[in-house]
Amino acid sequence: MTFLLRLLLGNRIADPTLDATTRRNIRNLYIEIAFASVLGAIVTFHAAFIVRLGGSKELLALLSAIPALVSALFSIPSARLLERLPNRKRWIIGSLLLTRIGTGAIALLPILFPKDAAAWLVALVIFLSLPTIFFTNGFQALLADIIPERQRAMVFSVRQIIWAAGIVITSALAGIWLDSAPFPLNYQLMYLFGFLVSLGSQHYLNQLIVPEQHALPTKIHKAVRTSDIPTAQLNADIGRMLFNTLIYQAGLTLPVALFTIYYIDVLGASDTWIGFNSAVGFVGMVMGNLLWAHLLRRHSYSWALRTASLLTWLFPVGIALFPDLTAILFINWLVNLFHPGMELGSLNVMFKLGAGMHRALYMSWYNTVLNLSLFAAPLAGVWLAEQFGIPFVLLLSGGLRIAGGALFNLNRVREPSREVGSIIPSDA
């Protein structure tokens, strides 16, 4: 794996001036995400499994919408709880383990509930959204603490490349496996395998060391008063960031419950094609991360955010105009060249806007916006599809993405040049 990364990224994998602890943390982050990518690929088959079990498009909408609602409702409370907990790293990684155990338990659903397995799968995913959002808020803040700002773009890009490589391989092999083995045993063994492999990720996450200046408390000190701790502030730039993100994410998530049904029921896609389509998308993501990691050496995160957000409309509009499985493979690859720019830009802008001891809380505001969109937009998409058809929803999705991209360019967020301090000029 190290040889492959050096081949792709040359000497930019790690800064030789970094201390030994940071280099070790980065190496562990690279290894753990390789293990995590296997289960990450497998959970992309949730929707296909529900369809094969006889689930309806309404059930698919609930699969995205209700976990998102739960996450939106509990994101901020979970971040506040995390701020009060001793040994936060242990709680963060423990919540991820609970999520992975629950995902592995999906293998038991066709045995325990042979007639209602699809509904129980959705119910389990809804329950698992609680530990998932707890982990997400905490882990994002933890990453910002253990990775120096100057290294984040490269480290996040390399992690995404490793993630994408694992997804490509696992998705392609899983699709072939699902088509060749009897149902539902094929899905059951796939979920069990994913859980077992994910334990490798847990091991390497436990090896992470938080630098002293960001060390998390191991016990609660009663002498510390709440009034002595500065409060988190929703300033104008964070407000603009959250509003722009809400509009853009509405376009991103509006058709999310419709893709699998459109592919399978309308275009006749097989499990092999679904797996291959996922693989093609992640090949694009690998290339996109290499591209944006290079561009971010000369441009700001806010520039990446403004630029990439104007290009992702190509995916839903392209599918609506070219309803062909081969064409969709190309369109999926193309749009994934741009998504990494949006993701690297938005996440790192939020890291810088929300720096400090309340970083997990600031990130919970951002995640709440993401999950509110993921809750409401898919339900609206299903209703609109029943009234006007799926192609109409795809075109509307493209329009909202364009509107969101325009907002990022017109309603600009001023990016701090460092996590505290001056502001980068808006044309950087």
N, C-alpha and C positions, 0 to 999 in steps of 0.2 A: 504493500500500500504506500509506504514512504517513497519507494522508487517511482511509482506512478505519479504521485503528487509532485515530485521534483521534476519529472519529465514534463508535466503540464505547466508548472508554475515556476520552474527554475529556482533561483535563490530567494524568491519572495515568500516562501512558506513560513519562515520564522525570522525575526530580527535577531541577529547574533548579540545585540546589546541588551536583550531581555534577560532578566534574572532567571535562575534555574527553576524556581517555582512556577513562574509564568510559562516557561517553555514546556515544563512537564504538564501543566494544566491544559495547554493548547494541544499537546500530543494526546492526552486522555480524551479531550473533547472530539478529536478526529476519530479515535478508535471507537468510542462509545456510539457515535452516530452511525458507524458502519453496521453495528449490531442492530441499532434501532430502526434502520431503514427497512429491514426485512418485515417487521411487523407493520411499519408504515405503509409498505406496499400492500400488505394483506388487507388492511382496513379499508383500502379503496374499493374492495369487493363487497363491502356491506350492502350497497344498493343493489348490486347484481344478485346477491344471495337472497335479499328480500323479494326481488322480482321472481326468482326461481321458486321461492317458497309460496308464491301466489299473492304477494303483497301488492296493494294498489298504489297509484301515484299519490294519493292522499297520505298513505303511510310513508312513502318516500319523502314527502314534504315534511312530515313530522320528524323524520330522521334527522333532518337538518335544522328545522325550525325550533323544536322544543328544547333540544340540548343547548341551542344558541340562546334561547330565552332564559333557561336556568343559569347559563354562564353569565349572561348580562345582569341578571338579578343578584348573583352572588359574587361577581368579580370584585367590586369595591369592598364589600364586607370581608371577603376572603383575604384581600390585601391588608386591610386593617387588622384582621386577626393575625396574619403573618408577622406584622410589625411588633406584636405583643408576645410572640412565642419565643422561648429559648431554643437555642440550637436549630435555627431556621433551616439550615442545609439538610438536616436529617428529616424534617417535616416535608421539605420540598421533594426530596428524592423518594421518601416513603409514599407520598401521594401518587407519584408516577408508578410505583410498584403496584399500588392498588388498582390503578387504571389498567395496567397490563394483565394483572390476574383476571380482572373482569372481562377483558377482551379474549383471553384464552378460554374463559368459561362459555363463550358463544358456541364452542364445539359441543356442549352438552344440550343446547336448546332443542334440537330436533329429537333428542331422546326423551327429555323431560316434558316437552310440550309439542308433540307431533302434529297437532292440528292448528296450533296458534304460534308456531315458532317465529314467524315474521313479526308479529306484534310484540312478542317477548324480546326479540332482538332489539327493536326500537326502544322498548322500556329499559333494557339494560344499558344501551348507549346513553339514554337520558340520565340515568343514575350516575354513570361514569363521568358525565360532564362536570360533576361537583369536584372530584379530585383533580380532574384535568385542568380546570381553570385555576385552582389553587396552585398547581404545579407551574402553569404558564406564567402567571404573574411573578411568582418567586424566582423561577429559573431565568426569566428575562433580566430581572434585576441582578441575579447572581452572575450572569454572563458579563454584564456591564461592569461589575466589580472586579472580576478576575482577568478580563482582557483589556489591556490599555487601549485608549481611544484610537491611537494611530494604527493599531493592528486589527481593529474590529472588521473593517471592510474585507480584508484578506481572510481572516479567520472565518467569518460568517460565510464568505464565498466558498472557501475550501470545504467547510462543513456541508454546505448545500450541494457541492459537487459530489462529495462522498455519499450523501443522502440520495442524490439523483442516480448515481451509479448503482447503488443498492436497489433502488426502486426499479430501475430499468431491468436489471437482471431478474429480480424477484417477480416483478409483474409479468414479464414474458414467460418465465418458467411456470408461474402459478396459472396463467391462462391455459397453457398447454396441459398442465396437470388436471385442471378442472374439466377440460373437454375429454380427457382420456379416462378418468376414474368415475365410478358410479356416484350418483347424487343420492343423499347429501353427505356421504362419507368423504367425498373429495373436499368439500368445504370444512368439515369437522377436523380432518387431519391437517389442513392448511392452517387453521386458527391455532391448533395445538402447537404446531411447529413454530409459528411466529412467536408465541409466548415464550417457548423454551429459548429461542435465540435471543430474545429481548433481555434475558437475564444477564447476558454479557454486557449490555449497555448499563444495567444497574451497577455492575461491578466497577466499571470505569468511572461512572459518575461519583461513586463513593470515594474514589481516589482524589477528587478535586480538592485543592487546598485554597482557602480564601486568604489573600494577603492580609497582614496585620492591620493595615489602615482601613480595611473593609471588614474586619472580623465580625462575625455575628455573635451576639451574646449567648453564653451558655446557661445563664440564669437571669431571672428578673430581679432588678434592684428596686426595692420599694422606695428607696430614698429619691429616686428620679421621679419628678412630678410631671404630669402631662403638660402643665403650663410652661415648663422649661423647654419643651421640644417645639421647634418652629413648625408651623402648620404648612401643609401643601397649598400652593396658590394656583388658581386657574387664571393665568394671565392671558392677554390678547392673542399671543402667538399660539399658545396651546389651544385656545378656543377656536382659532382659525383652522388649526391642524385637525381638530376633532370634527368640525363641521364639513370641511372639504372631504375628509375621509368617509364620513357618513354618506355623502352623495355618490362618491366613487364606488364605495362598497355595495351600495344598493344596485348599481349596474353589474357589479361582479357577481352578486349572489342571486339576482332575480331569477335566472333560469336554472339554478343549481339542481333542483329536483327533477328537471325535465330532460337533462342530457341522456341519462341511461335509458329512460323510456323511449326517447326519440331514436337512439341508436338501435335498441333491440326491437321495439315494436314497429317502428316506421321504416327503418333502414335495414332491419334484419341482421344486425351484428351478432357475432358469436362471442363466447367467452374468450376465445383466442384473440379475436380482434380487439376486444375491450382491454385485455392485458397488453397487447401490442400498442394500442393507442396510448395507454399510460406510459409505456416504455418510450415511445416517440416523444411524448411531452417532456419526459425527464431528460432525454438526450438534449432537447432544446434548452432545458434549464441548466444543464452542465455548460453548454456553450454560452448561454446568457450570463451565467455567473463569471465565467472567464472574461467575457466582454466587459461587464460592468465593473469588475474588480480592476481591470485595466483603466477604464474611463475615470473611476473614482480616485485614481492617483493624480489626476489633473483637475477634477471638478469636485464641487461640494455635494453633500448628500441631498440638499434641497434641489440642486440642479438635476440630479438623477430622478428625484421624485417628480419634478415638473415635466421632465422629458418623457420618462417611461409611461406616465399616466395618460399621455396623449395617444398611445399606440395600441393599447390592449383591446380596443373596440373591434379590431380585426377579427377576433375569434367568433363572437356571436353573430356578427354581420356576415362573416364568411360562411358559417354553417347554414344560415338562412338562405343565402344566395346560391350556395353550391352544396345541396343535400346529397353528397356522394361520399361513401366511406373512405375512398382513396384520397379525395380532396381534403377531407377532414383531418386525415393524418398529417398532411402538409401544413394546414392552418394551425393545428395544435402545436406542431414543432415551432412554427414561426412566432406565435404569441408568447411562447415560453422563452424566447430570446429577450423579451421585454419585461416579463414579470419580476425577474431578479432585481432589475433596477428600481422598480417600485417598492419591493420588499426591503432591499438594503437601504434605500432612501428614507422610507417612512419610519422604519424601526430605529435607525440611528438618529434621525431628527428627534424622535421622541426621547431617546436616551439622553440627548443633549439638552432638550427642553426640560426634562424631568430629572435632572441630576440631583444627587444628594441622598439623604437618609430616607426620603419618602419615594424613592424611585419605583418601588413595587406598587405604591398607591397611584403614582402618575401613570404607570403602565396599565393599571387596572382600569383607569378612565378610558384609555385607548382601546383596550380589549372589550370594554363594555360597548363602545360604539361599533366595533366589529361584530360583536355578537347580537346587538340589536338589529343590525342590518341582516345578519344571517338568519334571525328569527322571522322578521316581517317580510323580507323580500321574497323568499321561496314560496311562502303561502300566497302572496300576491301574484307571483308568477304562475302558480297552479291555477288560480282563479281566472287570471287573464287568458291562460292557454285554453281553458274550457270555453271561454267566450269568443276568443278571436284566433285561436290556434297557436301552436308552438312557434312557428316562424315569426309571428308578430312579437312574441315575448323576446325572442332573440334580437330582433331589430331594436326593440325598446331598451334592452340591456346595453346594446352598443351606444345608443343615444345617451344613456345615463353615464356610461364610462367617459364619453366625450365631454359631457357636462362637468364631471368630476375633474378630469384633466384640465379643463379650462379654468376651473376654480383654483386649482393648485398654482396656475400661472397668473391669474388675475388677483385672487385673494391670497397673496403670498404669505408664507410663514418665514419669519426672520430666524435663521439658524445661528445659534451661538457659535463663535469660532472655536471655543472650547466649552467644556461642560459648565463652566461658569465664566462670565466675562463678556467680551465684546461680541458684536454681531457681524456675521459674514455679510457682505453686500449682496443685495438680492439678485444681482446679475452674475454671481460667481458660478 
